[in-house]
Amino acid sequence: MRKVAGYTLFWVGIGMVIGFLIPCDTISVLLIFLLLVMGYCLFM
């Protein structure tokens, strides 16, 4: 189950990176980083 959660969080983070190409603010950058790290840690 942790791998599924990690996989999901990782791809949510990737989607946010794609959304980052649109003008954004500091909070979205922190959220992207947090989701990518959490997803990676849960998947591994």
PDBQT receptor file of N, H, CA, C and O in Angstrom, charges set to zero:
ATOM      1  N   MET A   1       0.821  -1.202   0.000  1.00  0.00    +0.000 N 
ATOM      2  CA  MET A   1       0.000   0.000   0.000  1.00  0.00    +0.000 C 
ATOM      3  C   MET A   1       0.864   1.265   0.000  1.00  0.00    +0.000 C 
ATOM      4  O   MET A   1       0.503   2.269  -0.614  1.00  0.00    +0.000 OA
ATOM      5  N   ARG A   2       2.011   1.208   0.694  1.00  0.00    +0.000 N 
ATOM      6  H   ARG A   2       2.304   0.392   1.193  1.00  0.00    +0.000 HD
ATOM      7  CA  ARG A   2       2.909   2.366   0.718  1.00  0.00    +0.000 C 
ATOM      8  C   ARG A   2       3.422   2.683  -0.673  1.00  0.00    +0.000 C 
ATOM      9  O   ARG A   2       3.587   3.851  -1.024  1.00  0.00    +0.000 OA
ATOM     10  N   LYS A   3       3.678   1.638  -1.479  1.00  0.00    +0.000 N 
ATOM     11  H   LYS A   3       3.544   0.689  -1.194  1.00  0.00    +0.000 HD
ATOM     12  CA  LYS A   3       4.169   1.885  -2.836  1.00  0.00    +0.000 C 
ATOM     13  C   LYS A   3       3.109   2.560  -3.685  1.00  0.00    +0.000 C 
ATOM     14  O   LYS A   3       3.422   3.429  -4.499  1.00  0.00    +0.000 OA
ATOM     15  N   VAL A   4       1.863   2.169  -3.504  1.00  0.00    +0.000 N 
ATOM     16  H   VAL A   4       1.608   1.463  -2.843  1.00  0.00    +0.000 HD
ATOM     17  CA  VAL A   4       0.773   2.804  -4.260  1.00  0.00    +0.000 C 
ATOM     18  C   VAL A   4       0.653   4.271  -3.848  1.00  0.00    +0.000 C 
ATOM     19  O   VAL A   4       0.510   5.146  -4.702  1.00  0.00    +0.000 OA
ATOM     20  N   ALA A   5       0.710   4.539  -2.553  1.00  0.00    +0.000 N 
ATOM     21  H   ALA A   5       0.826   3.828  -1.859  1.00  0.00    +0.000 HD
ATOM     22  CA  ALA A   5       0.626   5.916  -2.078  1.00  0.00    +0.000 C 
ATOM     23  C   ALA A   5       1.818   6.733  -2.581  1.00  0.00    +0.000 C 
ATOM     24  O   ALA A   5       1.656   7.883  -2.988  1.00  0.00    +0.000 OA
ATOM     25  N   GLY A   6       2.998   6.148  -2.553  1.00  0.00    +0.000 N 
ATOM     26  H   GLY A   6       3.130   5.213  -2.222  1.00  0.00    +0.000 HD
ATOM     27  CA  GLY A   6       4.187   6.832  -3.047  1.00  0.00    +0.000 C 
ATOM     28  C   GLY A   6       4.097   7.118  -4.529  1.00  0.00    +0.000 C 
ATOM     29  O   GLY A   6       4.441   8.212  -4.975  1.00  0.00    +0.000 OA
ATOM     30  N   TYR A   7       3.638   6.148  -5.294  1.00  0.00    +0.000 N 
ATOM     31  H   TYR A   7       3.358   5.259  -4.932  1.00  0.00    +0.000 HD
ATOM     32  CA  TYR A   7       3.467   6.317  -6.738  1.00  0.00    +0.000 C 
ATOM     33  C   TYR A   7       2.481   7.431  -7.031  1.00  0.00    +0.000 C 
ATOM     34  O   TYR A   7       2.722   8.266  -7.903  1.00  0.00    +0.000 OA
ATOM     35  N   THR A   8       1.371   7.449  -6.306  1.00  0.00    +0.000 N 
ATOM     36  H   THR A   8       1.175   6.772  -5.598  1.00  0.00    +0.000 HD
ATOM     37  CA  THR A   8       0.354   8.478  -6.510  1.00  0.00    +0.000 C 
ATOM     38  C   THR A   8       0.889   9.859  -6.162  1.00  0.00    +0.000 C 
ATOM     39  O   THR A   8       0.718  10.801  -6.936  1.00  0.00    +0.000 OA
ATOM     40  N   LEU A   9       1.534   9.990  -5.010  1.00  0.00    +0.000 N 
ATOM     41  H   LEU A   9       1.673   9.225  -4.381  1.00  0.00    +0.000 HD
ATOM     42  CA  LEU A   9       2.073  11.291  -4.607  1.00  0.00    +0.000 C 
ATOM     43  C   LEU A   9       3.147  11.774  -5.573  1.00  0.00    +0.000 C 
ATOM     44  O   LEU A   9       3.233  12.968  -5.861  1.00  0.00    +0.000 OA
ATOM     45  N   PHE A  10       3.973  10.847  -6.079  1.00  0.00    +0.000 N 
ATOM     46  H   PHE A  10       3.904   9.877  -5.846  1.00  0.00    +0.000 HD
ATOM     47  CA  PHE A  10       5.009  11.227  -7.020  1.00  0.00    +0.000 C 
ATOM     48  C   PHE A  10       4.398  11.811  -8.288  1.00  0.00    +0.000 C 
ATOM     49  O   PHE A  10       4.853  12.847  -8.772  1.00  0.00    +0.000 OA
ATOM     50  N   TRP A  11       3.376  11.161  -8.829  1.00  0.00    +0.000 N 
ATOM     51  H   TRP A  11       3.006  10.320  -8.436  1.00  0.00    +0.000 HD
ATOM     52  CA  TRP A  11       2.779  11.665 -10.068  1.00  0.00    +0.000 C 
ATOM     53  C   TRP A  11       1.940  12.907  -9.848  1.00  0.00    +0.000 C 
ATOM     54  O   TRP A  11       1.792  13.713 -10.767  1.00  0.00    +0.000 OA
ATOM     55  N   VAL A  12       1.383  13.086  -8.650  1.00  0.00    +0.000 N 
ATOM     56  H   VAL A  12       1.503  12.431  -7.904  1.00  0.00    +0.000 HD
ATOM     57  CA  VAL A  12       0.725  14.351  -8.329  1.00  0.00    +0.000 C 
ATOM     58  C   VAL A  12       1.768  15.467  -8.355  1.00  0.00    +0.000 C 
ATOM     59  O   VAL A  12       1.508  16.557  -8.864  1.00  0.00    +0.000 OA
ATOM     60  N   GLY A  13       2.938  15.188  -7.808  1.00  0.00    +0.000 N 
ATOM     61  H   GLY A  13       3.149  14.302  -7.395  1.00  0.00    +0.000 HD
ATOM     62  CA  GLY A  13       4.026  16.164  -7.841  1.00  0.00    +0.000 C 
ATOM     63  C   GLY A  13       4.468  16.481  -9.260  1.00  0.00    +0.000 C 
ATOM     64  O   GLY A  13       4.729  17.641  -9.580  1.00  0.00    +0.000 OA
ATOM     65  N   ILE A  14       4.556  15.463 -10.118  1.00  0.00    +0.000 N 
ATOM     66  H   ILE A  14       4.343  14.521  -9.858  1.00  0.00    +0.000 HD
ATOM     67  CA  ILE A  14       4.916  15.679 -11.523  1.00  0.00    +0.000 C 
ATOM     68  C   ILE A  14       3.859  16.547 -12.205  1.00  0.00    +0.000 C 
ATOM     69  O   ILE A  14       4.197  17.445 -12.976  1.00  0.00    +0.000 OA
ATOM     70  N   GLY A  15       2.590  16.282 -11.924  1.00  0.00    +0.000 N 
ATOM     71  H   GLY A  15       2.316  15.553 -11.298  1.00  0.00    +0.000 HD
ATOM     72  CA  GLY A  15       1.523  17.100 -12.491  1.00  0.00    +0.000 C 
ATOM     73  C   GLY A  15       1.614  18.545 -12.038  1.00  0.00    +0.000 C 
ATOM     74  O   GLY A  15       1.318  19.467 -12.798  1.00  0.00    +0.000 OA
ATOM     75  N   MET A  16       2.028  18.733 -10.785  1.00  0.00    +0.000 N 
ATOM     76  H   MET A  16       2.269  17.984 -10.168  1.00  0.00    +0.000 HD
ATOM     77  CA  MET A  16       2.186  20.093 -10.289  1.00  0.00    +0.000 C 
ATOM     78  C   MET A  16       3.382  20.775 -10.948  1.00  0.00    +0.000 C 
ATOM     79  O   MET A  16       3.349  21.983 -11.183  1.00  0.00    +0.000 OA
ATOM     80  N   VAL A  17       4.431  20.021 -11.247  1.00  0.00    +0.000 N 
ATOM     81  H   VAL A  17       4.458  19.040 -11.056  1.00  0.00    +0.000 HD
ATOM     82  CA  VAL A  17       5.572  20.595 -11.966  1.00  0.00    +0.000 C 
ATOM     83  C   VAL A  17       5.120  21.070 -13.346  1.00  0.00    +0.000 C 
ATOM     84  O   VAL A  17       5.516  22.147 -13.792  1.00  0.00    +0.000 OA
ATOM     85  N   ILE A  18       4.304  20.283 -14.013  1.00  0.00    +0.000 N 
ATOM     86  H   ILE A  18       3.982  19.409 -13.651  1.00  0.00    +0.000 HD
ATOM     87  CA  ILE A  18       3.764  20.694 -15.309  1.00  0.00    +0.000 C 
ATOM     88  C   ILE A  18       2.921  21.956 -15.131  1.00  0.00    +0.000 C 
ATOM     89  O   ILE A  18       2.997  22.880 -15.940  1.00  0.00    +0.000 OA
ATOM     90  N   GLY A  19       2.127  21.985 -14.076  1.00  0.00    +0.000 N 
ATOM     91  H   GLY A  19       2.066  21.234 -13.419  1.00  0.00    +0.000 HD
ATOM     92  CA  GLY A  19       1.347  23.177 -13.782  1.00  0.00    +0.000 C 
ATOM     93  C   GLY A  19       2.211  24.363 -13.381  1.00  0.00    +0.000 C 
ATOM     94  O   GLY A  19       1.769  25.511 -13.428  1.00  0.00    +0.000 OA
ATOM     95  N   PHE A  20       3.435  24.080 -12.990  1.00  0.00    +0.000 N 
ATOM     96  H   PHE A  20       3.795  23.147 -12.951  1.00  0.00    +0.000 HD
ATOM     97  CA  PHE A  20       4.361  25.132 -12.579  1.00  0.00    +0.000 C 
ATOM     98  C   PHE A  20       4.755  26.023 -13.757  1.00  0.00    +0.000 C 
ATOM     99  O   PHE A  20       5.194  27.156 -13.554  1.00  0.00    +0.000 OA
ATOM    100  N   LEU A  21       4.606  25.532 -14.959  1.00  0.00    +0.000 N 
ATOM    101  H   LEU A  21       4.250  24.612 -15.123  1.00  0.00    +0.000 HD
ATOM    102  CA  LEU A  21       4.940  26.325 -16.140  1.00  0.00    +0.000 C 
ATOM    103  C   LEU A  21       4.030  27.546 -16.243  1.00  0.00    +0.000 C 
ATOM    104  O   LEU A  21       4.373  28.537 -16.889  1.00  0.00    +0.000 OA
ATOM    105  N   ILE A  22       2.876  27.463 -15.605  1.00  0.00    +0.000 N 
ATOM    106  H   ILE A  22       2.597  26.658 -15.080  1.00  0.00    +0.000 HD
ATOM    107  CA  ILE A  22       1.987  28.605 -15.484  1.00  0.00    +0.000 C 
ATOM    108  C   ILE A  22       2.507  29.433 -14.303  1.00  0.00    +0.000 C 
ATOM    109  O   ILE A  22       2.996  28.857 -13.331  1.00  0.00    +0.000 OA
ATOM    110  N   PRO A  23       2.415  30.761 -14.359  1.00  0.00    +0.000 N 
ATOM    111  CA  PRO A  23       2.931  31.570 -13.238  1.00  0.00    +0.000 C 
ATOM    112  C   PRO A  23       2.407  31.086 -11.873  1.00  0.00    +0.000 C 
ATOM    113  O   PRO A  23       1.225  30.772 -11.727  1.00  0.00    +0.000 OA
ATOM    114  N   CYS A  24       3.302  31.033 -10.888  1.00  0.00    +0.000 N 
ATOM    115  H   CYS A  24       4.261  31.289 -11.006  1.00  0.00    +0.000 HD
ATOM    116  CA  CYS A  24       2.924  30.472  -9.590  1.00  0.00    +0.000 C 
ATOM    117  C   CYS A  24       3.545  31.273  -8.452  1.00  0.00    +0.000 C 
ATOM    118  O   CYS A  24       4.185  32.301  -8.671  1.00  0.00    +0.000 OA
ATOM    119  N   ASP A  25       3.344  30.787  -7.249  1.00  0.00    +0.000 N 
ATOM    120  H   ASP A  25       2.823  29.952  -7.071  1.00  0.00    +0.000 HD
ATOM    121  CA  ASP A  25       3.878  31.442  -6.061  1.00  0.00    +0.000 C 
ATOM    122  C   ASP A  25       4.735  30.469  -5.261  1.00  0.00    +0.000 C 
ATOM    123  O   ASP A  25       4.892  29.308  -5.640  1.00  0.00    +0.000 OA
ATOM    124  N   THR A  26       5.276  30.943  -4.173  1.00  0.00    +0.000 N 
ATOM    125  H   THR A  26       5.149  31.885  -3.865  1.00  0.00    +0.000 HD
ATOM    126  CA  THR A  26       6.209  30.164  -3.354  1.00  0.00    +0.000 C 
ATOM    127  C   THR A  26       5.551  28.942  -2.721  1.00  0.00    +0.000 C 
ATOM    128  O   THR A  26       6.193  27.900  -2.587  1.00  0.00    +0.000 OA
ATOM    129  N   ILE A  27       4.306  29.050  -2.337  1.00  0.00    +0.000 N 
ATOM    130  H   ILE A  27       3.785  29.896  -2.446  1.00  0.00    +0.000 HD
ATOM    131  CA  ILE A  27       3.625  27.936  -1.674  1.00  0.00    +0.000 C 
ATOM    132  C   ILE A  27       3.515  26.738  -2.607  1.00  0.00    +0.000 C 
ATOM    133  O   ILE A  27       3.695  25.601  -2.170  1.00  0.00    +0.000 OA
ATOM    134  N   SER A  28       3.222  26.970  -3.883  1.00  0.00    +0.000 N 
ATOM    135  H   SER A  28       3.076  27.894  -4.238  1.00  0.00    +0.000 HD
ATOM    136  CA  SER A  28       3.109  25.849  -4.814  1.00  0.00    +0.000 C 
ATOM    137  C   SER A  28       4.460  25.178  -5.027  1.00  0.00    +0.000 C 
ATOM    138  O   SER A  28       4.519  23.961  -5.200  1.00  0.00    +0.000 OA
ATOM    139  N   VAL A  29       5.546  25.948  -5.017  1.00  0.00    +0.000 N 
ATOM    140  H   VAL A  29       5.498  26.936  -4.876  1.00  0.00    +0.000 HD
ATOM    141  CA  VAL A  29       6.885  25.369  -5.154  1.00  0.00    +0.000 C 
ATOM    142  C   VAL A  29       7.176  24.459  -3.965  1.00  0.00    +0.000 C 
ATOM    143  O   VAL A  29       7.692  23.356  -4.140  1.00  0.00    +0.000 OA
ATOM    144  N   LEU A  30       6.851  24.911  -2.764  1.00  0.00    +0.000 N 
ATOM    145  H   LEU A  30       6.432  25.808  -2.621  1.00  0.00    +0.000 HD
ATOM    146  CA  LEU A  30       7.081  24.096  -1.572  1.00  0.00    +0.000 C 
ATOM    147  C   LEU A  30       6.217  22.835  -1.591  1.00  0.00    +0.000 C 
ATOM    148  O   LEU A  30       6.674  21.763  -1.194  1.00  0.00    +0.000 OA
ATOM    149  N   LEU A  31       4.972  22.961  -2.050  1.00  0.00    +0.000 N 
ATOM    150  H   LEU A  31       4.601  23.832  -2.373  1.00  0.00    +0.000 HD
ATOM    151  CA  LEU A  31       4.086  21.809  -2.134  1.00  0.00    +0.000 C 
ATOM    152  C   LEU A  31       4.586  20.790  -3.150  1.00  0.00    +0.000 C 
ATOM    153  O   LEU A  31       4.523  19.586  -2.903  1.00  0.00    +0.000 OA
ATOM    154  N   ILE A  32       5.081  21.263  -4.289  1.00  0.00    +0.000 N 
ATOM    155  H   ILE A  32       5.132  22.241  -4.489  1.00  0.00    +0.000 HD
ATOM    156  CA  ILE A  32       5.652  20.368  -5.298  1.00  0.00    +0.000 C 
ATOM    157  C   ILE A  32       6.819  19.583  -4.698  1.00  0.00    +0.000 C 
ATOM    158  O   ILE A  32       6.882  18.359  -4.820  1.00  0.00    +0.000 OA
ATOM    159  N   PHE A  33       7.734  20.292  -4.055  1.00  0.00    +0.000 N 
ATOM    160  H   PHE A  33       7.683  21.286  -3.956  1.00  0.00    +0.000 HD
ATOM    161  CA  PHE A  33       8.903  19.646  -3.463  1.00  0.00    +0.000 C 
ATOM    162  C   PHE A  33       8.496  18.631  -2.403  1.00  0.00    +0.000 C 
ATOM    163  O   PHE A  33       9.031  17.523  -2.361  1.00  0.00    +0.000 OA
ATOM    164  N   LEU A  34       7.556  19.006  -1.553  1.00  0.00    +0.000 N 
ATOM    165  H   LEU A  34       7.121  19.906  -1.587  1.00  0.00    +0.000 HD
ATOM    166  CA  LEU A  34       7.088  18.114  -0.495  1.00  0.00    +0.000 C 
ATOM    167  C   LEU A  34       6.469  16.841  -1.069  1.00  0.00    +0.000 C 
ATOM    168  O   LEU A  34       6.766  15.741  -0.601  1.00  0.00    +0.000 OA
ATOM    169  N   LEU A  35       5.618  16.982  -2.071  1.00  0.00    +0.000 N 
ATOM    170  H   LEU A  35       5.376  17.875  -2.451  1.00  0.00    +0.000 HD
ATOM    171  CA  LEU A  35       4.974  15.806  -2.668  1.00  0.00    +0.000 C 
ATOM    172  C   LEU A  35       5.986  14.894  -3.353  1.00  0.00    +0.000 C 
ATOM    173  O   LEU A  35       5.887  13.672  -3.242  1.00  0.00    +0.000 OA
ATOM    174  N   LEU A  36       6.946  15.463  -4.049  1.00  0.00    +0.000 N 
ATOM    175  H   LEU A  36       7.027  16.455  -4.139  1.00  0.00    +0.000 HD
ATOM    176  CA  LEU A  36       7.957  14.639  -4.710  1.00  0.00    +0.000 C 
ATOM    177  C   LEU A  36       8.800  13.867  -3.695  1.00  0.00    +0.000 C 
ATOM    178  O   LEU A  36       9.080  12.684  -3.890  1.00  0.00    +0.000 OA
ATOM    179  N   VAL A  37       9.197  14.525  -2.631  1.00  0.00    +0.000 N 
ATOM    180  H   VAL A  37       8.969  15.486  -2.473  1.00  0.00    +0.000 HD
ATOM    181  CA  VAL A  37      10.004  13.852  -1.605  1.00  0.00    +0.000 C 
ATOM    182  C   VAL A  37       9.197  12.775  -0.894  1.00  0.00    +0.000 C 
ATOM    183  O   VAL A  37       9.682  11.661  -0.698  1.00  0.00    +0.000 OA
ATOM    184  N   MET A  38       7.966  13.103  -0.507  1.00  0.00    +0.000 N 
ATOM    185  H   MET A  38       7.572  14.008  -0.666  1.00  0.00    +0.000 HD
ATOM    186  CA  MET A  38       7.127  12.107   0.170  1.00  0.00    +0.000 C 
ATOM    187  C   MET A  38       6.843  10.903  -0.742  1.00  0.00    +0.000 C 
ATOM    188  O   MET A  38       6.898   9.756  -0.298  1.00  0.00    +0.000 OA
ATOM    189  N   GLY A  39       6.549  11.167  -1.985  1.00  0.00    +0.000 N 
ATOM    190  H   GLY A  39       6.505  12.099  -2.346  1.00  0.00    +0.000 HD
ATOM    191  CA  GLY A  39       6.292  10.084  -2.924  1.00  0.00    +0.000 C 
ATOM    192  C   GLY A  39       7.509   9.197  -3.109  1.00  0.00    +0.000 C 
ATOM    193  O   GLY A  39       7.388   7.972  -3.139  1.00  0.00    +0.000 OA
ATOM    194  N   TYR A  40       8.668   9.799  -3.232  1.00  0.00    +0.000 N 
ATOM    195  H   TYR A  40       8.766  10.794  -3.208  1.00  0.00    +0.000 HD
ATOM    196  CA  TYR A  40       9.891   9.025  -3.407  1.00  0.00    +0.000 C 
ATOM    197  C   TYR A  40      10.183   8.181  -2.181  1.00  0.00    +0.000 C 
ATOM    198  O   TYR A  40      10.522   7.003  -2.293  1.00  0.00    +0.000 OA
ATOM    199  N   CYS A  41      10.049   8.792  -1.005  1.00  0.00    +0.000 N 
ATOM    200  H   CYS A  41       9.773   9.749  -0.914  1.00  0.00    +0.000 HD
ATOM    201  CA  CYS A  41      10.333   8.055   0.236  1.00  0.00    +0.000 C 
ATOM    202  C   CYS A  41       9.354   6.902   0.440  1.00  0.00    +0.000 C 
ATOM    203  O   CYS A  41       9.765   5.824   0.872  1.00  0.00    +0.000 OA
ATOM    204  N   LEU A  42       8.087   7.098   0.143  1.00  0.00    +0.000 N 
ATOM    205  H   LEU A  42       7.753   7.973  -0.208  1.00  0.00    +0.000 HD
ATOM    206  CA  LEU A  42       7.104   6.030   0.308  1.00  0.00    +0.000 C 
ATOM    207  C   LEU A  42       7.283   4.926  -0.728  1.00  0.00    +0.000 C 
ATOM    208  O   LEU A  42       7.027   3.757  -0.440  1.00  0.00    +0.000 OA
ATOM    209  N   PHE A  43       7.720   5.290  -1.928  1.00  0.00    +0.000 N 
ATOM    210  H   PHE A  43       7.928   6.240  -2.162  1.00  0.00    +0.000 HD
ATOM    211  CA  PHE A  43       7.857   4.287  -2.977  1.00  0.00    +0.000 C 
ATOM    212  C   PHE A  43       9.088   3.414  -2.757  1.00  0.00    +0.000 C 
ATOM    213  O   PHE A  43       9.064   2.223  -3.067  1.00  0.00    +0.000 OA
ATOM    214  N   MET A  44      10.152   3.987  -2.232  1.00  0.00    +0.000 N 
ATOM    215  H   MET A  44      10.172   4.955  -1.981  1.00  0.00    +0.000 HD
ATOM    216  CA  MET A  44      11.397   3.231  -2.043  1.00  0.00    +0.000 C 
ATOM    217  C   MET A  44      11.391   2.455  -0.784  1.00  0.00    +0.000 C 
ATOM    218  O   MET A  44      12.364   1.766  -0.478  1.00  0.00    +0.000 OA
TER     219      MET A  44
